[in-house]
Amino acid sequence: MALEEPKDDDLIETSGDINFIFSQDMVENFTAINIDYGSSFFRKGFTITSNRSGGFC
């Protein structure tokens, strides 16, 4: 995950007030991406999973 300005060929998806920017490489290689936020005693933060892998950050 990174904070940056979108490039001309990036895909931008908006959920509420948050823009998610996906590079063309991600769009071509992954058909489904799930971004989840969790907060527990052991862990707090985002989890990103896709249809091709168990998780990545």
ROPA-773022 format. One record per residue (C-alpha): y, x, z. Coordinates in pm, whole numbers, plus 50000, padded with zeros to 5 digits. Example, Ala and Ser with C-alpha at 12.3 -4.5 7.8 and 13.67 -1.06 7.14 Angstrom:
# ROPA-773022
495505123050780/498945136750714/
END
This chain:
# ROPA-773022
500005000050000/503445012749916/506985000349905/508525006749566/510364990549280/508284973549009/507804990248673/508134971348345/504364966648300/503584957448665/502324922948763/504334906249039/502794878549253/504884860949516/503584844649834/506304829050045/509064855050064/506774884749994/506384900449649/503114918449576/503404943749295/500224953749111/500064982848868/498524977148526/495534998748633/494754975148919/495124944448697/492684959248443/490084970848699/490004943048959/489634905948896/490114895549258/492054911849543/492294897749896/495044909250134/494514898250493/496324905550818/494494906851148/495374913951506/492764920751771/492194943252070/490664970351851/492744967551537/496004954251402/497114955351039/496314947150680/492894947650517/492624949150139/489344940449971/488394935349608/485504923249400/484554959449324/484644976749661/484364971250033/487994980650097/490755004950020/494285013050130/
END
